[in-house]
Amino acid sequence: MDILTKVACACLLCIFTFSNVQAQKKGFAFGIKGGVNLSRLSMGDVFTTRYDDQGNPYLGYDGKEVRDNLKESFNTRTGAVGGIWMRFGKTLFIQPEVLVSTKGGSFKIIQHDQETPVEKTINVKYSNIDVPLLIGLKGGPFRILAGPVTSFRIGDNQRLRDAFKYYTSDLNNAMSQATFGYQLGAGLDLGNFSLDVRKEGSFTNLASFQVSGQQATGGSVKQKVSSWQVTLGLKIF
């Protein structure tokens, strides 16, 4: 009787495992996607002290410290985005993604180191490895989804392969350098193809930027990036 009980339990375990695998197959999808980002920087109208290469305050013609006026621009910049996505679940689902994304924006700096202030437009463009973790609800071909996104900066002269290796080799260090934001939007599934439109914003301030090759940082400078993302996806299986 004891042997029969063990055999029965083993059979039930096999049936449960098989059923679970089949359920996971039916509720799992994997694919690729690509599209565009329309992004802009958000910072308001602030002042910041300019510093020289030695970190000393820059002095103007009258010997006073130069404080430049930084003004927000509403111009958007177009960047590319592409990567992979996975979906776990049907009606209620979790969708993690790994994307390589180019974003940017522009702002104006009014330099006050001369009697007549000079206005310059500074363009900013950078690349990230974005990792959204989205929760969604699906009804028919339509989806709505939202969740946090963690971004890891790719260096200007850094290859993508080296960036992945750098961030995956030391997770604690990677998270300390990451910035955090959110995505929310809607999608449409037509067969194996999908169309997504999302709004993306940032919780983390961009810590620094460069003006004329000099580093300008300060507590008063609080840059954030916001963007719209439009992508076309293909489900592989």
Legacy VTK file of the C-alpha trace (Angstrom):
# vtk DataFile Version 3.0
C-alpha trace
ASCII
DATASET POLYDATA
POINTS 237 float
0.000 0.000 0.000
2.873 2.318 0.831
4.459 1.678 -2.575
1.160 2.333 -4.353
0.791 5.599 -2.457
4.259 6.719 -3.545
3.539 5.766 -7.156
0.232 7.648 -7.061
1.928 10.734 -5.601
4.634 10.559 -8.245
1.999 10.316 -10.988
0.090 13.265 -9.562
3.321 15.268 -9.381
4.088 14.467 -13.021
0.570 15.447 -14.087
0.804 18.702 -12.116
4.217 19.541 -13.585
3.041 18.804 -17.137
-0.104 20.886 -16.669
1.921 23.745 -15.215
4.346 23.689 -18.162
1.457 23.723 -20.614
-0.151 26.633 -18.775
3.107 28.560 -18.835
3.471 27.953 -22.561
0.003 29.291 -23.224
0.593 32.337 -21.019
4.092 33.204 -22.219
5.247 35.257 -25.191
8.628 36.484 -26.367
9.446 39.001 -29.059
11.479 41.904 -30.382
10.523 45.545 -30.852
11.814 48.812 -32.241
10.677 52.376 -32.682
11.303 56.012 -31.769
11.545 58.245 -28.699
10.343 61.850 -28.739
11.967 63.359 -25.655
12.697 66.689 -24.021
14.473 67.932 -20.907
12.537 69.485 -18.064
14.359 71.879 -15.741
12.458 75.177 -15.450
14.306 78.497 -15.226
17.262 78.347 -12.824
20.632 79.944 -12.123
23.910 78.132 -11.563
27.444 79.314 -10.818
29.947 78.573 -13.558
33.260 76.925 -12.610
36.616 76.759 -14.357
38.667 73.596 -15.012
40.163 73.767 -11.487
36.731 73.924 -9.861
36.990 77.614 -8.909
34.056 79.986 -9.460
34.349 81.762 -12.787
34.836 85.535 -12.410
33.284 88.052 -14.769
34.572 91.389 -15.988
33.717 93.102 -12.678
35.327 90.380 -10.540
32.035 88.868 -9.450
31.152 85.204 -9.733
29.328 84.446 -12.974
25.903 82.894 -12.526
24.413 81.690 -15.791
20.704 81.593 -16.453
19.490 78.165 -17.648
16.114 78.087 -19.369
13.988 75.114 -20.286
13.327 74.389 -23.937
10.170 72.730 -25.212
11.881 71.423 -28.335
11.845 67.634 -28.625
14.583 65.383 -29.950
14.005 62.151 -31.833
15.898 59.032 -30.802
15.724 55.319 -31.493
14.711 52.443 -29.227
14.883 48.678 -29.709
15.228 45.429 -27.797
13.403 42.370 -26.515
10.267 41.818 -24.458
8.632 38.933 -22.583
5.064 38.537 -21.372
3.868 36.276 -18.562
0.117 35.840 -18.279
-2.932 36.452 -20.423
-5.619 38.836 -19.159
-3.450 40.104 -16.318
0.202 39.973 -17.297
3.734 41.014 -16.355
5.956 42.300 -19.154
9.693 42.805 -18.545
11.773 44.320 -21.334
15.413 45.100 -22.103
15.792 48.040 -24.477
18.613 50.139 -25.891
17.253 53.667 -26.031
18.555 57.027 -27.277
17.082 60.150 -25.679
17.907 63.797 -25.302
16.680 67.337 -25.380
17.916 70.898 -25.331
18.086 73.893 -23.041
19.267 77.475 -23.311
22.069 79.044 -21.325
22.318 82.812 -20.998
25.953 83.598 -20.161
26.483 86.651 -17.967
30.275 86.989 -18.128
29.987 89.958 -20.488
28.156 93.254 -20.321
25.728 91.945 -22.925
24.416 88.453 -22.019
24.957 85.813 -24.702
22.332 83.128 -25.313
23.367 79.637 -26.479
21.345 76.499 -27.129
22.829 73.310 -25.663
21.773 70.007 -27.216
21.972 66.858 -25.119
21.884 63.311 -26.488
22.685 60.081 -24.658
22.018 56.333 -24.769
20.668 54.027 -22.063
19.977 50.400 -21.395
16.375 50.616 -20.166
14.761 47.795 -18.178
10.990 48.354 -17.774
8.989 46.006 -15.539
5.376 46.539 -16.529
2.064 45.201 -15.257
-0.779 45.162 -17.764
-4.373 44.256 -18.436
-5.442 42.785 -21.775
-8.907 42.654 -23.290
-9.205 41.379 -26.852
-6.474 42.987 -28.959
-6.107 45.977 -26.606
-3.686 46.350 -23.714
-2.974 48.926 -21.027
0.212 48.721 -19.000
2.347 50.673 -16.556
5.321 50.200 -14.284
8.797 51.326 -13.263
11.808 51.517 -15.563
15.452 51.345 -14.519
17.998 52.995 -16.831
21.744 52.397 -17.118
23.825 54.954 -19.008
25.952 53.832 -21.955
29.188 55.833 -22.164
29.793 58.040 -25.190
32.696 55.860 -26.355
31.465 52.610 -24.829
30.384 49.639 -26.916
27.030 48.065 -26.127
28.609 44.695 -25.326
31.021 46.335 -22.871
28.158 48.224 -21.212
26.183 45.000 -20.648
29.298 43.323 -19.247
30.051 46.257 -16.962
26.576 46.469 -15.431
26.010 42.720 -15.087
29.387 42.075 -13.416
28.550 44.130 -10.308
24.837 44.553 -9.634
25.258 46.718 -6.526
27.480 49.179 -8.370
25.144 49.141 -11.361
22.115 50.022 -9.227
24.010 52.866 -7.556
24.581 54.421 -10.998
21.083 53.766 -12.317
18.319 56.295 -12.784
14.657 55.477 -12.217
11.454 56.430 -13.938
8.114 55.117 -15.107
6.243 54.111 -18.248
2.518 53.996 -18.874
0.599 53.509 -22.076
-1.517 51.312 -24.297
-0.952 48.701 -26.950
-2.689 46.916 -29.793
-1.991 43.290 -30.778
-2.764 42.157 -34.326
-1.618 38.585 -34.861
2.102 38.425 -34.157
2.495 42.196 -34.480
1.983 44.779 -31.755
1.899 48.566 -31.604
2.688 50.405 -28.361
2.431 54.078 -27.425
3.835 55.026 -24.020
4.530 58.059 -21.913
7.843 57.908 -20.033
8.963 60.113 -17.184
11.796 60.135 -14.648
11.827 60.117 -10.858
15.589 60.747 -10.709
17.163 64.098 -11.524
19.923 64.137 -14.104
22.884 64.905 -11.846
25.123 66.872 -14.192
25.630 68.261 -17.651
28.445 69.919 -19.580
28.572 73.444 -20.942
31.448 74.319 -23.293
33.435 71.346 -22.021
33.147 72.433 -18.367
31.237 70.507 -15.742
28.416 72.508 -14.215
26.696 70.947 -11.241
24.702 72.217 -8.334
21.700 71.639 -6.135
19.707 74.235 -8.070
20.020 72.317 -11.373
17.305 69.669 -11.494
16.997 68.213 -14.955
14.563 65.463 -15.788
13.682 63.894 -19.112
10.203 63.067 -20.346
9.362 61.353 -23.602
6.789 59.638 -25.755
7.736 56.237 -27.124
6.178 54.566 -30.169
7.260 51.017 -31.015
6.323 48.170 -33.343
6.811 44.668 -31.968
6.984 41.161 -33.401
6.093 38.098 -31.325
8.534 35.281 -32.090
6.780 32.671 -29.949
LINES 1 238
237 0 1 2 3 4 5 6 7 8 9 10 11 12 13 14 15 16 17 18 19 20 21 22 23 24 25 26 27 28 29 30 31 32 33 34 35 36 37 38 39 40 41 42 43 44 45 46 47 48 49 50 51 52 53 54 55 56 57 58 59 60 61 62 63 64 65 66 67 68 69 70 71 72 73 74 75 76 77 78 79 80 81 82 83 84 85 86 87 88 89 90 91 92 93 94 95 96 97 98 99 100 101 102 103 104 105 106 107 108 109 110 111 112 113 114 115 116 117 118 119 120 121 122 123 124 125 126 127 128 129 130 131 132 133 134 135 136 137 138 139 140 141 142 143 144 145 146 147 148 149 150 151 152 153 154 155 156 157 158 159 160 161 162 163 164 165 166 167 168 169 170 171 172 173 174 175 176 177 178 179 180 181 182 183 184 185 186 187 188 189 190 191 192 193 194 195 196 197 198 199 200 201 202 203 204 205 206 207 208 209 210 211 212 213 214 215 216 217 218 219 220 221 222 223 224 225 226 227 228 229 230 231 232 233 234 235 236
